[in-house]
Amino acid sequence: MAMLVGRYIITDPNICHGKPTFRGTRIFVEDVLEQISSGMAWESIIEEWHGSISNEAIAEALQLASRAFIEHVEDYVLEPLAA
């Protein structure tokens, strides 16, 4: 079953094995987040994907990724620190 995750992001088992993609594309949200983390400018990302995604779509991906991180931060702890 396809699920709309946000206004611009969808998961659909029939598209890219159900990984999150930008709606109406086969562009993985993960790929765009990697581009951002490498320091790539949003305008360059949009150009690389031939305008298939927008500033708003990128912002939504970052917002959802941030929310997921905050909600699951304990899953990313490398080592507890002494108080």
N, C-alpha and C positions, 0 to 999 in steps of 0.2 A: 504494500500500500504506500503510495506517495504521501509525503508529509511536507507541508509548508512550514519551514522552521522560522522564517522571518518574511519580511516583504520581498526579499531578493534571493533567499536561499531555500533550497528544496533538497529533500532526500527521496529517492525513488529507486527501489530495487531493480527497476528496468533501465536505469540510467547510471552508468559508471558504478555498478555493483552496490548502489545505495549510498555511496559516499556523498557527503554534502557538496552540492554544486550550485553555481549561480543559476537562478531560474531562467529557463529558455536556452541554456548553454550546456556544454559538457566541461566547463571550466571548474576544476576542483577548488573549493574554498581553501583547502590546505596549500595549494600551489601559490595562491595570491598572498596568503599569510606568510609564506616563506619568502616571497619577493619583498614584502614589507619589512620583514625581520632582517633581510640582507641590506636594507637601506635604500631600496629602489623607490624613487618618487612615484606617487600615485598616478601622476600624469603619464609617466613612462609605462606603468603597469597597464593602464587603460589603452595606451597606444599599442603595446605588445599584444594585447588581446583584441586588437582591431575595433575598439569601442564597444565590445560585447558586454562590458560591465561598466558601472558608473561609480563616481565618487560616493554616492549614497550606498551602493552595494558594498563597496569596500569598507565604509564606515560601519555598516551593519555587521559585517564579518568580524571586524575588530571588536565591536561591542559584545557580540555573542561569545567570541573567544575569551574576552576579558571576564565576562560573567562566569563562563565555565571554569576558568582558572581559579577565580575567587571561591567558587563553590566546591572545588576539588583540590585546593592547594595542598592538603595533606597527602595527596597521591604523588606529589612532586618533591617532597622533602628528601634531601640527600642524606642529611645527618642532623639529628636533634642537637641543639646547642644548649650548653649549661647556662642556667640563669645567672 
